[in-house]
């Protein structure tokens, strides 16, 4: 289940919430969960570096990813009913390795996970592929239908930015119960 989600702003899921149904007495280690997976690309459109909200000495090493996680909440993901706007599922990217994956022509990469200096330079992007662990929304209990995927970067405004109006992307989602079609992704407020 893939689509294309573009986040961005002046800056512009890692431990997403799993629905309570995953923890019922009847749940087993062999239960199958249905995940909505998608890529996320965030661009620093501002003039200053986007830096983690926590100081380096408080970053946490994660052996499964082989890098330090530098923020508690970077992105929030909501799946909304297209008719009512009611939230039907959610997830979030709590930790990650913030780095300059690619940059616009004329901008240089300055941050990389391996250098223990995380950030996002002006004119540069941090890209997360759809197959990254924990970057998903659990839609096991979601009925087929039309939805809106809302992706918000820096949702609690912890990192200062000159413009927060481009931190939300919304995409139309059509879920058949077997596959997802994602269309019409747009920056919104």
Secondary structure, 3 states (H helix, E strand, C coil): CCCCCEEEECCCCCCCCCCHHHHCCCCCCCCCCCEEECCEEEEECCCCCECCCCCHHHCEEECCCCEEECCCCCEEEEEEECCCCCEEEEEEECCCCCCCCEECCCCCCCCEHHHCECCECCCEEEEECCCCCCCEEECCCCCCEEEEEEEEECCCCCCCCCCCCCCEEEEEEEECCCCEEEEEEEEEC
